[in-house]
Amino acid sequence: MARGQKRNRALVVEAGNALDQWKYEIANEINFPTGQIVGGYWGNIPSAQCGAVGGHMVKRMIEAAERSLVEQSAVNVKAGFRAGLGANLGTTGAYNLPGSLPAQNVGQQTGFTATGLQQ
């Protein structure tokens, strides 16, 4: 690729500087020789070493995306349970009881005995 033709542009332009800074942080974490980078030019460094930095960045991005999906799913599940429970809750509390039936009389409705048979 000729000089000046940069194809790996950030999809979110505002993230470009943060990604560049993060690239150097990852490089330092994996003991990459950042002293060889002159003015942001990485061309004099072997591609295997540059690929290691990019590989670690991708690995961390995937991990962050997976965590975000798990957190989002957990929030959605909790919201679904709350919505489901909220729809089933009556005005008498945690059980969906008729408003005229006190909680202590649950199961003792008219016509039923302790054996469950109608009288």
C-alpha positions as CSV (number, residue, x, y, z in Angstrom):
1,M,0.0,0.0,0.0
2,A,1.4,3.4,-0.9
3,R,2.1,6.1,1.6
4,G,-0.9,8.2,2.5
5,Q,-3.5,5.4,1.8
6,K,-4.7,4.6,5.2
7,R,-7.6,2.1,5.2
8,N,-7.9,1.2,8.8
9,R,-10.0,4.2,9.9
10,A,-12.0,4.3,13.1
11,L,-15.7,3.8,12.4
12,V,-16.5,6.3,15.2
13,V,-14.2,9.2,14.4
14,E,-14.3,10.5,17.9
15,A,-12.8,7.2,19.1
16,G,-9.6,7.5,17.0
17,N,-7.5,9.2,19.5
18,A,-8.6,6.9,22.3
19,L,-7.9,3.9,20.2
20,D,-4.4,5.2,19.4
21,Q,-3.7,5.8,23.0
22,W,-5.1,2.4,24.0
23,K,-2.8,0.8,21.3
24,Y,0.3,2.2,23.1
25,E,-1.1,1.1,26.5
26,I,-1.5,-2.5,25.2
27,A,1.9,-2.3,23.7
28,N,3.4,-1.4,27.1
29,E,1.5,-4.2,28.8
30,I,2.9,-6.9,26.5
31,N,6.4,-5.4,26.7
32,F,6.4,-4.2,23.2
33,P,9.5,-2.0,22.3
34,T,7.6,1.3,21.9
35,G,10.9,3.2,21.8
36,Q,11.3,2.0,18.2
37,I,8.1,3.9,17.1
38,V,9.1,7.2,15.7
39,G,6.4,9.9,15.4
40,G,3.6,7.3,15.2
41,Y,5.3,5.4,12.4
42,W,5.3,1.7,13.0
43,G,6.8,0.7,9.7
44,N,10.3,-0.3,11.0
45,I,8.8,-2.8,13.4
46,P,8.2,-6.4,12.3
47,S,4.6,-7.2,11.4
48,A,4.4,-10.1,13.8
49,Q,5.0,-7.7,16.7
50,C,2.5,-5.2,15.4
51,G,0.1,-8.0,14.9
52,A,0.5,-9.0,18.5
53,V,-0.6,-5.6,19.6
54,G,-3.6,-5.6,17.3
55,G,-4.5,-9.1,18.3
56,H,-4.5,-8.1,22.0
57,M,-6.6,-5.1,21.2
58,V,-9.2,-7.2,19.3
59,K,-9.2,-9.8,22.1
60,R,-10.0,-7.0,24.7
61,M,-12.7,-5.5,22.5
62,I,-14.4,-8.8,22.1
63,E,-14.2,-9.4,25.8
64,A,-15.7,-5.9,26.5
65,A,-18.5,-6.6,24.0
66,E,-19.3,-9.9,25.5
67,R,-19.5,-8.4,29.0
68,S,-21.7,-5.7,27.7
69,L,-24.0,-8.3,26.1
70,V,-24.2,-10.3,29.3
71,E,-24.9,-7.2,31.4
72,Q,-27.5,-6.0,28.9
73,S,-29.2,-9.5,28.9
74,A,-29.2,-9.6,32.7
75,V,-30.9,-6.2,32.8
76,N,-33.4,-7.3,30.2
77,V,-34.2,-10.5,32.1
78,K,-34.6,-8.6,35.3
79,A,-36.9,-6.1,33.7
80,G,-38.9,-8.9,32.1
81,F,-39.3,-10.6,35.5
82,R,-40.3,-7.4,37.1
83,A,-42.8,-6.7,34.3
84,G,-44.2,-10.2,34.6
85,L,-44.4,-10.1,38.3
86,G,-45.9,-6.7,38.2
87,A,-48.6,-7.8,35.8
88,N,-49.4,-10.8,38.1
89,L,-49.4,-8.9,41.4
90,G,-52.8,-8.0,42.7
91,T,-53.6,-5.2,45.1
92,T,-53.3,-7.6,48.1
93,G,-49.5,-8.1,47.9
94,A,-47.3,-10.9,46.6
95,Y,-50.1,-13.2,45.5
96,N,-52.7,-12.6,42.9
97,L,-55.7,-12.8,45.3
98,P,-59.1,-11.4,44.8
99,G,-59.5,-8.2,46.7
100,S,-62.3,-9.5,48.9
101,L,-60.4,-12.7,50.0
102,P,-58.0,-12.1,53.0
103,A,-54.6,-13.9,52.7
104,Q,-55.3,-16.2,55.7
105,N,-58.2,-17.8,53.9
106,V,-56.2,-18.9,50.9
107,G,-57.4,-22.4,49.9
108,Q,-60.5,-22.2,52.1
109,Q,-62.8,-21.0,49.4
110,T,-66.5,-21.8,49.6
111,G,-67.4,-25.4,48.8
112,F,-63.9,-26.9,49.4
113,T,-62.6,-28.8,52.4
114,A,-59.1,-29.6,53.6
115,T,-59.2,-32.7,51.4
116,G,-60.0,-30.6,48.3
117,L,-63.3,-32.3,47.7
118,Q,-66.4,-30.2,47.3
119,Q,-69.1,-30.7,49.9
